[in-house]
Amino acid sequence: MVRVSKVSKSMARFIGDELGVNWDIIDIDQFTKGFKMEMEHSGSVGGDLDLIGLITLDHLREHPDYYTKLESMESGR
């Protein structure tokens, strides 16, 4: 198991590629932002990066701008 504290776009793309993400449908910047935000739950999923990626992907399939909206809501905008 790999534990990480920082998530780069290339790392997010690597995880997304492993999960079969279609980058024509899923925005890489949203996926990266979401992956970073979901990392706060890494302890709950045993640091499983694929599972964190799947959670991120689930949110983006429902709402393509989920993490932008969440970020805005959390900042009170």
RAFENMO-V853749 format. One record per pair of residues at least 12 apart in sequence whose C-alpha atoms are under 8 Angstrom apart, sorted by sequence separation. I is the first residue (numbers start at 1). J is the second residue. D is the distance in whole Angstrom. If there is no record, write none. Layout:
# RAFENMO-V853749
i=I j=J d=D
i=I j=J d=D
This chain:
# RAFENMO-V853749
i=39 j=52 d=7
i=38 j=52 d=6
i=13 j=28 d=7
i=12 j=28 d=8
i=35 j=52 d=7
i=38 j=55 d=8
i=35 j=53 d=6
i=38 j=56 d=7
i=9 j=28 d=7
i=12 j=31 d=7
i=13 j=32 d=8
i=9 j=29 d=7
i=12 j=32 d=5
i=35 j=56 d=6
i=34 j=56 d=6
i=9 j=32 d=6
i=12 j=35 d=7
i=8 j=32 d=7
i=7 j=32 d=7
i=31 j=56 d=7
i=31 j=57 d=7
i=7 j=35 d=8
i=7 j=36 d=6
i=31 j=60 d=7
i=6 j=36 d=7
i=30 j=60 d=8
i=19 j=50 d=7
i=18 j=50 d=8
i=34 j=67 d=6
i=15 j=49 d=7
i=19 j=53 d=8
i=26 j=60 d=7
i=30 j=64 d=8
i=33 j=67 d=7
i=15 j=50 d=6
i=19 j=54 d=7
i=26 j=61 d=8
i=30 j=65 d=7
i=30 j=66 d=8
i=16 j=53 d=7
i=27 j=64 d=8
i=30 j=67 d=6
i=15 j=53 d=7
i=26 j=64 d=7
i=30 j=68 d=7
i=12 j=53 d=8
i=3 j=47 d=6
i=2 j=47 d=7
i=1 j=47 d=7
i=2 j=48 d=8
i=1 j=48 d=7
i=2 j=49 d=8
